[in-house]
Amino acid sequence: MYILKNAWISIVRNKGRNILIGIIILIIASCATVTLAIKNTANDLIDSYVSAYDKEVTIGFDRSNMMKDLNMGDPTGREEVKERFNNIVNLSLDDVKKYADSDYISKYYYTYSIGLNGQSIEKAEVETNNFGRKDKVNTQTDFTLTGYSNIDAMSEFIEGTYVIEDITDNAWDIAFDGDYVFINSELASFNKLSLNDTITLVSEDSKTYEFKIIGIFKENEDSSEPNMSMFSNSVNTIVTNATSLVKITDANTNIKGDIHPTFIINDYNDVDKLQTEFYEKGLDENYILETNEEIANAGVSSVKNVNSFATTFLIITLIIGGVVLFVINMINIRERKYEIGVLRTIGVSKFKLTMQFVSELLIVALLSLLIGMGIGTLSSKGVSNSLLASEISNSQNKNDEINKNFGRGDHGNLGKGRGFAVVEAYDSIDAVVDMKVLVELLGVGLSLVLISSIASITSIQRFSPLTILKERS
């Protein structure tokens, strides 16, 4: 109590010097509060983006493995590559289910494609284009039917390559359980088709299949590659569900299905173990597992830059503030050298004297920290949202865009799991200046007090009271 009382008396007696110290600490505290708030906001956004991305694993060709030990300049080598390629066993749905039964996999989905010809509808094509070449979108069969196992598998719609133009009211209730299709708007116009019409397709062995149209989509012009055609690339693509197509191939072995699975794993570090497990379960070694880790990391690069900037600014602020406070305290000690000598002469111990000087700094620092924290708190929301405005706006709008791609706005968070985080702007101060920020700020304040006190502690321990009084006289 004696130490605190003397510290307070000294603070009041030396108002000018302590006000100067307080202003410096106040500025540092304000800057630190805003900076820590920005870091917290950025970290929240990074966590949201990371959690928004499912950790996806897909199966692709390992071309380097397929061509190893072969001389591609030799005709024999080229023939060997063709033979190896032809000998690769295509994946089946049973294979996918077998691979998905793993402790490393949390869920999976897939697309399943087959080719059929038209009976009641014509393939959209023209005889020649302006370059005098035959315009054939698909030379194998008239139409490619792409079936999705569930809505998560519909990458083209989620990414905005395909956008629903028109849809029946109950489309999404029945889309994955029955012979229902979505057709390209150009194909619909070419054949004068509309919603609820029935189309008939036929296999090469003359078996017919009927489908009901429940949606019409268009290909986004921004995502369509130039193909020197009056039609988009997807004009003869018919979208349906995988269940319907699997039923067709199970009943007709002459129709070959092409499956593309996506596995959701718990950790990217498990990929090598998962690949080994797949090989043990029979996966051809010319296949390799690929992940979306690079894409997921790229999504947070801009936010990480803001976080890095905030960290650098905070470090520079603390270094400059610490140096300035240290210098002010050195000057303070020199001015109060005689006071130290008198107190030591009348019996005040070095420890008590040191604690008094540290207490003075601590009291001034705490008062300044509280005021600075208040100023920083009032500023932090606006500054944080301003610096991260584009990221917050992006994350808010993307899920709405996805819902529009699916033709409805009431599907909830369709973007969740496909890299589109739904992050709301921070509407209240507490959202960015929380208990974590306050604890961090307190740590910053105590660090500054400790740095500043080094001058006091060192000088008091070094000064001899008799020498000080002799110099004074």
Steps between C-alpha positions, in 0.01 A plus 500: 500500500791731585650436155174573315438815706845637423459402132172693475647807671793492256263470201299805613817699573646431155185549291668619179740209468235239585246657261761468223561134588124445520441653154767276347353188661148613403601529133673163512197344670261645241711377209550160665125461563414571136783279377404209725137541393604484133707188571206336675263593218746367241549178697122453522473543125787257438338243729169550319658452158698195612192340655300590187721281286436130524830316475438336165684206346441394141648220290705597193744342257865482600637566152862508612463151647326377185785617276799415720772281348358563151659682208225714348721567198489131417187360326521200731486730801194680368324169441587392853343818641181433303494144629549612860228759461255249353575254779401744775179378661233769523357570844161357587248610759586191706867607491408847621293362787784267594756782503263730692480247783802647677574660835664788313183587305202680654272500192506477122301591191544440128389574147400220267489549122365295209433567133161456330351595165188701438170351387243770573753783491782601269858573591579872467747533215551680170653356187790742467634804679660809351829317462346228287548228762247251628356619830466194721468551876501125577605245239437188715132539586250779452480591868713476811292437811674619815353368823581644841480294819382802702499879494858519635621324184352766271828691457401668175201665669684582823788661310264685265592320176134399468214722615134397530273712279166334572395230743185326628385575853580154635816440296744476789268271693503237222825574311702219657237228501347426161534540123514878500736723304625854455577594140697782340289798396648488148401135465152582631464781246639282219240231571219732618498340846376645829457399864307177570552374143620139464798408283588153371860386458627177352809286549706355216324166553163675445375505861303814579497714814256778589581802715288791619642854480487678836757771432670699225853633546741710298876501486658811644663690213796599719582134565439373146813434296495613138410203278428686174139384517164667521428277801657485846715204603223358718220527244464120472568432868198377693516525879331239715565295814756222533245251636303504177810446285637220720163327465533522120854357490412224746217391272695545176863389508554635148488853643823595674493754780782737591524585869689787663499480882595767752598387850491734800784429742570620852859614447719567196783324684308174458515503118811280471354247742168506314675446167683197640168368629338548157781308331461219753127491415579457130538848352716492186841657573463718192243694703606760755315698767472876456377760751359853497747619766668752271166654404392515864822678601473744210158606626644653819815663355360856500373468858836361610667807348283726715583287804872521421477879456325533838767289672783705347332828597450378858866397535624834363265690733622309805868540410470876444279544808734293717807697390329840557378397845843366592665830403240706693557286806877540475451876499252466788751306709774757442265781607401309814852385588515717813158372613631143469810591703292655781260206521785251506678702771197498733478123473267421210616169353592457135208258461240746637643783298496289185140394567396864548640604160349192332165571673502856366543370148243226556232742625558743210508208256176345626311831482637567151426143388137532607455829314695373197301180501177700492620712207627190316176317567294781347727502194561128456168399343520754221869446431473119504197489272656761270826305456315170453199642316562315175547164673189544717293616202630210292409240757154649553412509131635167376242282670223718352660455157504121543133495596423705188697250290263230627198709408369549853594708800386274782754219509694623801879496493566314173849649484603349831753227437591621152724789599245776546499622861203695629660771712297790632640847551569584863194689619608553861822609665507183708539300180851637445604623846429201719658358814785356294591848373479646852732232639743554211488876554569458871801287406618777266463761776688294757775434247542871441508569875764229544711640216468853635579386854834355399646852513365554854601158632854521355564855621366447852708187547812681373469835677684553831308738734816662642643562155169657387489736801867600457440583134197706603699703753 
